[in-house]
Amino acid sequence: MDGFLFFNIAEKYVSRSYREAENAHNIVEILTARGIGIDPGFDLPDTQALPVLQADRSRVEEDKFAYGLLGEDAISSEQASGSTVRYTSDRGTLEWRDGGAVSGTIMPEAYTQPADEGQAKEQAERLLTQAGLTTGSLTLAANGQTVTASFPTAGVPVFNRVITLTFEKEQIVLSGVWTFGMPYITKSGNYVTFAAADALFILISGTEIEQITGMEQGFLLSESGGGRVQLTPGWRINTNTGSFFVDSLKKSVSVL
């Protein structure tokens, strides 16, 4: 590598490292001055540049998902606007809406409510496999009779891309927000670098909290119109009063 080029890259890296260290020190001082605690062992995470992504709504994959759960004889009906498709069969009902929202009730043949979390995860895995999802790439988490499924994009979590299955006595209630396939980078090729310290400062500037318990970089799904969903990079910050998402584009805070 050219020596001058190497020197410039190294200089920028060192400068950025010093700047990040200074920001981390400053935010800790600000938190302390405001009486906001930090959990022991919490370190300000490193920041990576993330793309602004979009995904098109896939009617083909939505059909596969619905028919996999309700059977090939399920009848579909679409709103005039095309924003909602409803599927019905003797196994239940399901709706897909713009923005990737899905909900319904499922009554599989010979269904019995799981006896424990292990059985709930097994049933959830079978159902999601029937729906066409590759369960090997999913993270399944059980809490009593409720199982949630999620998977990352670009190596980081998508905080609200979750399918929830609640196993009731006589039926399974399904809800969540989902996208299929790989999102694509917007035409602008826009990548965003949003420092963890900046996200923390935005949060504490407008939200009353007493304790920071953790934070993680990732995406949030939001409808962008025309059957398209945007994945916006930002930070999830966990506190004593709940979890918040700090948007890297709007610099706004929303409750997760």
RAKABEL-V106339 format. One record per helix or strand of 2 or more residues. SS is the DSSP state (H for helix, E for strand). FROM is the first residue (numbers start at 1). LEN is the number of residues. If there is no record, write none. Layout:
{{SS,FROM,LEN} {SS,FROM,LEN}}
This chain:
{{H,3,31} {E,37,2} {E,50,2} {E,53,4} {H,59,12} {E,75,4} {E,84,6} {E,92,6} {H,98,3} {E,101,6} {H,117,14} {H,135,3} {E,139,5} {E,146,5} {E,156,3} {E,162,6} {E,172,6} {E,184,2} {E,191,2} {H,196,11} {E,211,15} {E,228,12} {E,242,6} {E,253,3}}
